[in-house]
Amino acid sequence: MVYSQPHVYATIFALSVLKACALDSYIAAVYEHSVILSEDTKIPVSPEDALMLMNKNMDVLKGAIKAAALQGARIIVTPEDGIYGWVFTRETIYPYLEDIPDPQVNWIPCTDPDRFAPAPVQERLSCMARSNAIYVVANIGDKKPCNSSDPKCPSDGHYQYNTDVVFDSEGKLVARYHKYNLFVTETQFDYPKEPEFVTFNTSFGKFGIFTCADILFHDPAVVLVSKLQVDTVLFPTAWVNTLPLLSASQFHSAWAMGMGINFLSANTRNSSLDMTGSGIYAPNGPRAFHYNTETENGHLLVVELSSHPRLSPTYPIAVNWSSYATSIKRFSPDDRNFSGVIYFDKFTFTELTKPEGNRTVCQKDLCCHLSYRMVEKQEDEVYVLGAFDGLHVVEGEYYLQICTLLKCKSTNLKTCGQPVATAHTSFDTFSLSGTFGTSYIFPEVLLTGVQLAPGEFQVLSDGRLINQNGTSKAVLSVTLFGRWYEKDPPHPQQVFALDSYIAAVYEHAVILPEVTGSPVSSEDALTLMNKNLDVLEGAIKAAAQQGAHIIVTPEDGIYGWVFKRDTIFPYLEDIPDPQVNWIPCTDPERFAPAAVQERLSCMARNNSIYVVANIGDKKPCNCSDPKCPSNGHYQYNTNVVFDSEGKLVARYHKYNLFMSETQFDSPKEPEIVTFNTSFGKFGIFTCFDILFHDPAVTLVSKLHVDTVLFPTAWMNVLPHLTAIEFHSAWAMGMGVNFLAADTHNTSLAMTGSGIYAPEGPRAYHYNMETENGHLLVAELRSQPRLSPTYPSTVNWSAYATSVKRFSPDDRNFSGVIFFDNFTFTELTKPEGNHTVCQKDLCCHLSYRMVEKQEDEVYVLGAFDGLHVVEGEYYLQICTLLKCKSTDLKTCGEPVATAHTRFEAFSLSGTFGTSYVFPEVLLSEVQLAPGEFQVLSDGRLISQNGTSKPILTVTLFGRWYEKDPP
C-alpha cells in the first residue's frame, strides 16, 4: 500500500510556522461544472485539438475559481472528468493525458512550465491557484511509460490513470491521487497496483482525497478517515444519481455524517445522464448543497467549515448501530412481507398500511425496526419498510446491509423500490434502527424534490435514526445504509492476476435413460448419471492436462432430456446457495444426499480446474406459497460451478425455459449470477436464455462480465440459428468471451460448441457425421475489454440511414424463415447494389460474386417483427442467403452447402436496436474467422472474399424493448 504525504519533507521550522498560523475555520468551495464534451471519435484527435477542448473547460473553471477566491475561499474542488469529459476509449483519451510527477519533486508549473513539459494543463491549473491565492483541486489524466520488464504493462506501453491533482495557493503541486476503484465503464484507464492514501497538511486542517466510486469501498476512503485521521475529504466525482438510495447529495452527506468528516463533493452536471448534486458537508449535516435537474448551468457553492471538526463541541457522539435494535423484540410478524428490487438488489418489504404504527422486516441476519406517525395518510401514496442483507453485484461488487423507509412509485406494490422524486406524505415522527453486523452506517433522510433535511433528524447513540418534530417537506426515504467491508470480494486489481487463461468446452454425446412412464429408483438414476459423469471426468482430466483453468459441459449432459415432471425427480438434488461456503468433495454429508455434486466437486478439486455442469435442483415449498406446485417442490434446470478447490461458487436456475421443458419450473425472477476468479469475472446462463434480455444482456451490459459460461442443448436451425453461427455472433455483438458447450445428438441436429472472443472464434466444433464427443481447448484474454484489438463501438444504423435505397421494390417477394415472413429480393446479377425493406427496416447490400452459378440463387431479405414460434421475441434481420433451389419458394429453407463465392460484400440496415449480432456462415456450416469485419458505422463487410462459398451473411437484431411481457 502506498502512503503519500507530500509535506513530510517540510522542515521543522515550516511546520512550526504552520501551527502558529493555524486557522480554526476556513471557507470551502465546490463547483458543479457542465462539462463541454469532446466528440465521440473512433480515432485519437491531435494533441492540439485535445488541448483546445480542455482549454474551453478550463476557461469556465477559471471563472469559478476566481469567483470563489473573491468570496474568501481557501480551497475549491472541481469535478471528475471536468476538463475533458468521458466519451473515450483507451486510444482516444491518450492525447488528453499528461505525465504528472510525484509531488515530492517540489514543482510550481506556473513558474517553471518546462521542467516536466509538455504539461499545459498542469501549468494553467497551477497559475489559476497562484493568481487567486487558493488551493485548486482538479481531475485530469496521467500517463506513465512501462515496458516488457513489467508483466502487467499494457500492450500500448504505458499506464493511464484517472488522476486528482491539488495545487496550493502558491501554485505548487502538493497532491496526486490515482483512482483505485474504477467504475465499470472506465476502460480507458488502468488500476494502480495498490491503493494510494494521499494526504496533505494546510494551515486549515489535514486533507485527504479520492474519487467517485472510491466512496463505496474501504480503500482508500475509510483508511483516510479512520487511520490517517484527515479533517476534510476532497471528492471530485462524475456521479449518476440513482434513486431511491444513491443520489449524490443524499449519499455523500450521509457518508460525511457516518464517518464524522468534512466532505467537499464536486459533481459534473449533465441532465441526459442525471448528473447533478454537489455539496459541502460537515459531520453534523450539510452546510451547502445543490441539486438541479432543470438547467444545464454550472453552480458554485461557498461556505465556512471547522478546520478540525473532531474538536467541535457539536461533533457527533459515537454510535453503537445495533444497540437498540438487538435489545427489542420484533414489532410485527412477517406474514405480509413481499419482495421488491432496488437497483438490482432484492429487498424484503412490508407495507405501512396505517397512518401510525410499529413494523419490523428481516432479511438474513438483518432486522429493521420502524416506529412512525404520519401527519395524514395519503390514499394515493404507499410507503414500505425494507431490508437488504447481501452482496450487490451490479456496476461493482460490495456487501450491503440496508434498512429503509421509502415511498413506492405508485400504489402498485410492484413499483416499490423504483425511482421516485416527489411525495406528499409528511411524517410527524419516525424512528428507524437495525441489527447491523457492521459499524459503517450512513444515515440518509431525503425529502420530496430530492432535497436534504439538515437539522431535521438526529442519530442516537443506540443506533436509532429519529425525528420527533416532523420534516419541512414530504418524505421520499429514510435510510440506514450499511457497508460491511469485510464481506466484500477481492478488488479487481487483486483478483485478476492473469492476463490470459486456457478455456475448455466439451461437446458430450449424452447417454440417455430409457423413456419410462413412471419414475425410476434413486439408485437407478444415479447409475445412469455416473455413466455420463465417467465420460465427463475423462474430458475434464484431459482439459486440465492441457492447462485449462475452466471447463464447461453441456446442458442436460448428466441425465439427458427424455422426462416428465415426475420422472425427472429421482435425478434431482437439493443444491444450496453458494454462500454456505461448501466443498462437497471434503464434506459430502453436510447437504446429503448430493452424490452428483460430490463427484463434480472432486473432479474439480482433483484436477485443479473450475468445472461448470448442468444438473437439476429441487426446492421444497408448501401451501403458504400460492405458486407452490401440487407435488410440493420446485424443480429447476440448474447450472453449477465448482472452483479449483472443489467449492461450490455459483448456482444458476434457468429463467427462459424452452417450451418442451415442462419437467422444470421457472424461477420467480431472473437470477443474475457472477463470480470472480484470478482470470476474470464470469457470468452464466443456459441455452434459450441467450435469446432474451434477462439475464443475458444484463450480465454483460450492467455487470460487465468478461466471460459468459453457456451450457446448452442446442438444436441447429438453418439458416440463422445454428449453434456456432449464433453464439459466435452474440459474443461479437456483445463484446464478451463466450464458452458454449453443446450436447451431441445428430438425430436432433444437436452439435456446435465453441470458445469465442469478441473479435471472433478461437476454436469451434460442428460435426453431423459421428456420435462422438469432442473437447476444445483455447487461450482467451482474461479481460477482453482491455485488449488493443477489442472491437470499437458500433452505431448499427449510421451508414444505412445515410444512404438512399439502392433499388426499387418492384421485384420483391415473400418467403418464410423459421416461421417468420421475410421480404426478399433476388440477386440476379454477379454484382450489384440492392435494398429491401420491411416496416421500418431497410437492408442495403453491395456485393460482387466471383462467378454467378446458374444452379444457385441468392436473395437479400429483411424481417421486422415479432417471432412467435417456440418463444416470442422481436427481431430485425437483414440477410444475404442462398436459396435451397432455383425455385424462389425455397428461399429461407435450410441449406448446408453452396458453391458460389463472393469477392466482396457490404451489408447494413436501418436498425432501431443497438443489439445486433453479425453472422457469416460458409458452406458445410463453417464459420469465417478473420474473413469479415464490422465497421463503426454498422456495415458488415468483406473486401477480400471468403475461403469457402457463402451460405448466409446476416445482421441479426434483437429489439428487446418490443418483446411481450
ZIURLIN-V581357 format. One record per backbone hydrogen bond with DSSP energy under -0.5 kcal/mol. CO is the residue of the C=O (numbers start at 1). NH is the residue of the N-H. E is the energy in kcal/mol with one decimal. If there is no record, write none. Layout:
# ZIURLIN-V581357
co/nh/e
CO/NH/E
CO/NH/E
This chain:
# ZIURLIN-V581357
co/nh/e
1/3/-0.6
2/4/-0.6
2/197/-3.0
3/5/-0.6
4/199/-2.4
5/8/-2.4
6/9/-0.6
7/10/-1.8
11/15/-2.1
12/16/-2.2
13/17/-2.3
14/18/-2.3
15/19/-2.3
16/20/-2.3
17/21/-2.0
19/22/-1.3
24/307/-2.9
24/308/-0.6
26/28/-0.6
26/305/-2.7
27/74/-2.9
27/75/-0.9
28/303/-2.3
29/77/-1.8
30/301/-2.7
31/33/-0.7
32/299/-2.2
33/35/-1.1
33/269/-2.4
35/37/-0.8
39/41/-1.9
46/50/-2.4
47/51/-2.5
48/52/-1.9
49/53/-1.8
50/54/-2.2
51/55/-2.6
52/56/-1.4
53/57/-1.5
54/58/-2.6
55/59/-2.1
56/60/-1.2
57/61/-2.4
58/62/-2.5
59/63/-1.3
60/64/-1.7
61/65/-2.9
62/66/-2.3
63/67/-2.2
64/68/-2.4
65/69/-2.4
66/70/-2.2
67/71/-0.9
68/71/-0.7
68/73/-2.3
69/72/-1.9
74/135/-2.8
75/29/-1.7
76/137/-2.4
77/31/-2.4
79/82/-1.4
79/139/-0.6
81/85/-2.2
84/38/-0.7
86/88/-1.8
89/93/-1.5
91/94/-0.8
93/96/-2.0
94/97/-1.8
98/100/-0.8
98/143/-1.4
99/101/-0.6
102/105/-2.2
103/106/-1.9
107/109/-0.6
107/173/-2.5
108/111/-1.1
108/112/-1.6
112/115/-1.4
114/117/-1.0
119/123/-2.5
120/124/-2.2
121/125/-2.6
122/126/-2.5
123/127/-2.1
124/128/-2.2
125/129/-2.2
126/130/-2.6
127/131/-3.1
128/132/-1.3
129/133/-0.7
129/134/-1.8
130/133/-0.6
135/76/-2.1
136/167/-2.3
137/78/-1.8
138/165/-2.9
139/83/-0.5
140/163/-2.5
141/98/-2.3
142/161/-2.7
144/159/-3.2
147/150/-2.1
149/151/-0.7
150/153/-2.0
154/157/-2.1
157/146/-2.1
159/144/-2.3
160/190/-4.1
161/142/-2.3
161/163/-0.6
162/179/-3.1
163/140/-2.7
164/177/-2.5
165/138/-2.3
166/174/-2.9
166/175/-1.2
167/136/-2.4
168/171/-2.3
171/109/-0.5
172/168/-2.6
172/174/-0.6
175/166/-2.0
177/164/-2.6
177/179/-0.6
179/192/-0.5
180/182/-1.0
183/186/-2.1
185/187/-1.9
186/189/-1.4
195/2/-1.8
196/198/-0.8
197/4/-2.1
197/199/-0.5
198/209/-1.2
199/6/-0.7
200/207/-2.9
202/205/-1.1
203/23/-3.2
205/202/-1.7
206/231/-2.6
206/232/-1.9
207/200/-1.9
208/234/-2.6
210/236/-0.5
211/214/-2.7
212/215/-2.3
213/216/-1.7
214/217/-1.9
218/222/-1.9
218/223/-1.2
220/224/-2.3
221/225/-1.1
222/226/-3.2
223/227/-1.9
223/228/-2.2
224/230/-1.8
225/229/-0.6
231/262/-2.2
232/208/-2.3
233/264/-2.8
234/210/-1.8
235/266/-1.7
236/212/-1.5
237/80/-0.5
237/268/-0.5
239/241/-0.7
242/246/-2.7
246/242/-1.2
247/251/-2.6
248/252/-2.7
249/253/-1.7
250/254/-1.4
251/255/-2.5
252/256/-2.2
253/257/-1.9
254/258/-3.1
255/259/-2.5
256/260/-1.0
256/261/-2.2
262/233/-2.3
263/265/-0.7
263/281/-2.7
264/235/-2.5
264/266/-0.6
265/267/-0.6
265/279/-2.2
266/80/-0.6
266/237/-2.3
267/33/-0.9
268/270/-0.5
270/273/-0.8
270/275/-2.8
271/274/-1.3
274/241/-2.4
274/276/-0.7
275/270/-2.2
278/290/-2.7
279/265/-2.7
279/281/-0.5
280/287/-3.1
280/288/-1.6
281/263/-2.6
282/285/-1.8
285/282/-2.4
288/280/-3.2
290/278/-1.8
299/32/-3.1
301/30/-1.8
303/28/-3.2
305/26/-2.2
306/309/-0.5
308/311/-2.2
309/312/-1.6
312/315/-1.7
319/321/-0.8
320/323/-1.4
321/434/-0.7
322/326/-2.3
324/327/-1.4
324/328/-0.5
325/328/-0.6
334/337/-1.3
338/349/-3.6
340/347/-2.8
342/345/-2.2
345/342/-2.5
345/347/-1.0
347/340/-1.8
347/349/-0.5
348/387/-1.9
349/338/-2.3
350/385/-2.6
351/353/-1.2
355/374/-3.6
357/372/-2.2
359/370/-2.9
361/368/-3.2
363/366/-2.4
365/367/-0.6
366/363/-2.7
367/435/-1.7
368/361/-1.9
369/433/-2.1
370/359/-2.9
371/431/-2.1
372/357/-2.0
373/428/-2.6
373/429/-1.5
376/378/-0.5
378/381/-1.3
382/408/-3.2
383/352/-2.7
384/406/-2.3
385/350/-1.8
386/404/-2.3
387/348/-2.4
388/402/-2.6
390/392/-0.6
390/400/-3.0
392/398/-1.6
396/398/-0.5
398/392/-3.0
399/484/-1.8
400/390/-2.0
401/482/-2.7
402/388/-2.0
403/480/-2.9
404/386/-3.2
404/406/-0.5
405/478/-2.7
406/384/-2.4
411/413/-0.6
412/415/-2.4
413/416/-1.4
415/409/-0.8
415/418/-2.3
421/449/-2.9
421/450/-0.5
424/426/-0.6
425/475/-2.0
426/375/-2.7
426/376/-0.6
427/471/-0.8
428/470/-1.2
429/373/-2.1
430/467/-2.2
431/371/-2.0
432/465/-2.8
433/369/-2.5
434/436/-1.7
439/441/-1.0
440/483/-2.6
441/443/-0.5
442/481/-2.3
444/479/-2.8
446/476/-2.8
446/477/-1.8
447/450/-1.0
447/451/-1.7
451/447/-3.6
453/456/-2.1
458/460/-0.5
458/466/-2.8
460/463/-2.0
461/320/-2.7
462/324/-2.8
464/460/-2.7
464/466/-0.7
465/432/-2.4
466/458/-2.2
467/430/-1.8
474/448/-2.7
476/407/-2.2
477/446/-2.8
478/405/-3.2
479/444/-3.1
479/481/-0.6
480/403/-2.1
480/482/-0.8
481/442/-2.2
482/401/-2.1
482/484/-0.5
483/485/-1.0
484/487/-1.6
485/488/-1.9
491/494/-1.4
491/495/-2.4
492/496/-2.6
495/497/-2.3
499/782/-2.8
499/783/-0.6
501/503/-0.6
501/780/-2.7
502/549/-3.1
502/550/-1.1
503/778/-2.3
504/552/-1.9
505/776/-2.7
506/508/-0.7
507/774/-2.2
508/510/-1.2
508/744/-2.4
510/512/-0.7
514/516/-0.9
521/525/-2.2
522/526/-2.2
523/527/-2.0
524/528/-2.0
525/529/-2.3
526/530/-2.6
527/531/-1.4
528/532/-1.5
529/533/-2.6
530/534/-2.2
531/535/-1.3
532/536/-2.5
533/537/-2.6
534/538/-1.5
535/539/-1.8
536/540/-2.8
537/541/-2.4
538/542/-2.2
539/543/-2.4
540/544/-2.4
541/545/-2.1
542/546/-0.9
543/546/-0.8
543/548/-2.2
544/547/-1.8
549/610/-2.6
550/504/-1.7
551/612/-2.4
552/506/-2.3
554/557/-1.3
554/614/-0.6
556/560/-2.1
559/513/-0.6
561/563/-1.8
564/568/-1.4
566/569/-0.6
568/571/-2.0
569/572/-1.7
573/575/-0.8
573/618/-1.3
574/576/-0.6
577/580/-2.2
578/581/-2.0
582/584/-0.6
582/648/-2.6
583/586/-1.0
583/587/-1.6
587/590/-1.2
589/592/-1.1
593/574/-0.5
594/598/-2.7
595/599/-2.1
596/600/-2.6
597/601/-2.5
598/602/-2.2
599/603/-2.3
600/604/-2.2
601/605/-2.7
602/606/-3.2
603/607/-1.1
604/608/-0.7
604/609/-1.8
605/608/-0.6
610/551/-2.1
611/613/-0.5
611/642/-2.3
612/553/-1.8
613/640/-2.9
614/558/-0.5
615/638/-2.5
616/573/-2.3
617/636/-2.7
619/634/-3.2
622/625/-2.2
624/626/-0.7
625/628/-2.0
629/632/-2.1
632/621/-2.1
634/619/-2.3
635/665/-4.2
636/617/-2.3
636/638/-0.7
637/654/-3.2
638/615/-2.7
639/652/-2.5
640/613/-2.4
641/649/-2.8
641/650/-1.2
642/611/-2.4
643/646/-2.1
646/584/-0.5
647/643/-2.6
647/649/-0.6
650/641/-2.0
652/639/-2.7
652/654/-0.6
654/667/-0.6
655/657/-1.1
658/661/-2.3
660/662/-1.6
661/664/-1.5
671/673/-0.8
672/674/-0.5
673/684/-1.2
675/682/-2.9
677/680/-1.1
678/498/-2.7
680/677/-1.8
681/706/-2.6
681/707/-1.8
682/675/-1.8
683/709/-2.7
685/711/-0.6
686/689/-2.8
687/690/-2.0
688/691/-1.7
689/692/-2.1
692/697/-0.5
693/697/-1.9
693/698/-1.2
695/699/-2.2
696/700/-1.1
697/701/-3.3
698/702/-1.9
698/703/-2.0
699/705/-1.8
700/704/-0.5
702/395/-1.0
706/737/-2.4
707/683/-2.3
708/739/-2.8
709/685/-1.8
710/741/-1.8
711/687/-1.6
712/555/-0.5
712/743/-0.6
714/716/-0.6
714/751/-0.5
717/721/-2.5
721/717/-1.2
722/726/-2.6
723/727/-2.6
724/728/-1.6
725/729/-1.4
726/730/-2.4
727/731/-2.1
728/732/-1.9
729/733/-3.1
730/734/-2.5
731/735/-1.1
731/736/-2.0
737/708/-2.4
738/740/-0.7
738/756/-2.7
739/710/-2.5
739/741/-0.5
740/742/-0.6
740/754/-2.3
741/555/-0.6
741/712/-2.4
742/508/-0.8
743/745/-0.6
745/748/-1.3
745/750/-2.6
746/749/-1.5
749/716/-2.8
749/751/-0.8
750/745/-2.4
753/765/-2.5
754/740/-2.5
754/756/-0.5
755/762/-3.2
755/763/-1.5
756/738/-2.6
757/760/-1.1
760/757/-2.4
763/755/-3.1
765/753/-1.7
774/507/-2.9
776/505/-1.8
778/503/-3.1
780/501/-2.4
781/784/-0.5
783/786/-2.1
784/787/-1.8
787/790/-1.7
794/796/-0.9
795/798/-1.5
796/909/-0.7
797/801/-2.3
799/802/-1.5
799/803/-0.6
800/803/-0.6
809/812/-1.2
813/824/-3.7
815/822/-2.7
817/820/-2.2
820/817/-2.4
820/822/-1.0
822/815/-1.9
822/824/-0.5
823/862/-2.0
824/813/-2.2
825/860/-2.7
826/828/-1.1
830/849/-3.8
832/847/-2.3
834/845/-2.9
836/843/-3.2
838/841/-2.4
840/842/-0.6
841/838/-2.8
842/910/-1.6
843/836/-2.0
844/908/-2.1
845/834/-2.9
846/906/-2.2
847/832/-2.0
848/903/-2.7
848/904/-1.5
851/853/-0.5
853/856/-1.2
857/883/-3.1
858/827/-2.7
859/881/-2.3
860/825/-1.9
861/879/-2.3
862/823/-2.4
863/877/-2.7
865/867/-0.6
865/875/-3.0
867/873/-1.6
871/873/-0.5
873/867/-2.8
874/959/-1.8
875/865/-2.0
876/957/-2.8
877/863/-2.0
878/955/-3.0
879/861/-3.2
879/881/-0.5
880/953/-2.8
881/859/-2.3
886/888/-0.6
887/890/-2.4
888/891/-1.4
890/884/-0.9
890/893/-2.2
896/924/-3.1
896/925/-0.6
900/950/-1.7
901/850/-2.6
901/851/-0.6
902/946/-0.8
903/945/-0.7
904/848/-2.2
905/942/-2.1
906/846/-2.1
907/940/-2.9
908/844/-2.4
909/911/-1.7
914/916/-1.0
915/958/-2.8
916/918/-0.5
917/956/-2.5
919/954/-2.9
921/951/-2.9
921/952/-1.9
922/925/-0.9
922/926/-1.5
926/922/-3.6
928/931/-2.0
933/935/-0.5
933/941/-2.8
935/938/-2.0
936/795/-2.7
937/799/-2.8
939/935/-2.8
939/941/-0.7
940/907/-2.4
941/933/-2.4
942/905/-1.8
949/923/-2.7
951/882/-2.2
952/921/-2.8
953/880/-3.2
954/919/-3.2
954/956/-0.6
955/878/-2.1
955/957/-0.8
956/917/-2.5
957/876/-2.2
957/959/-0.5
958/960/-1.0
959/962/-1.6
960/963/-2.0
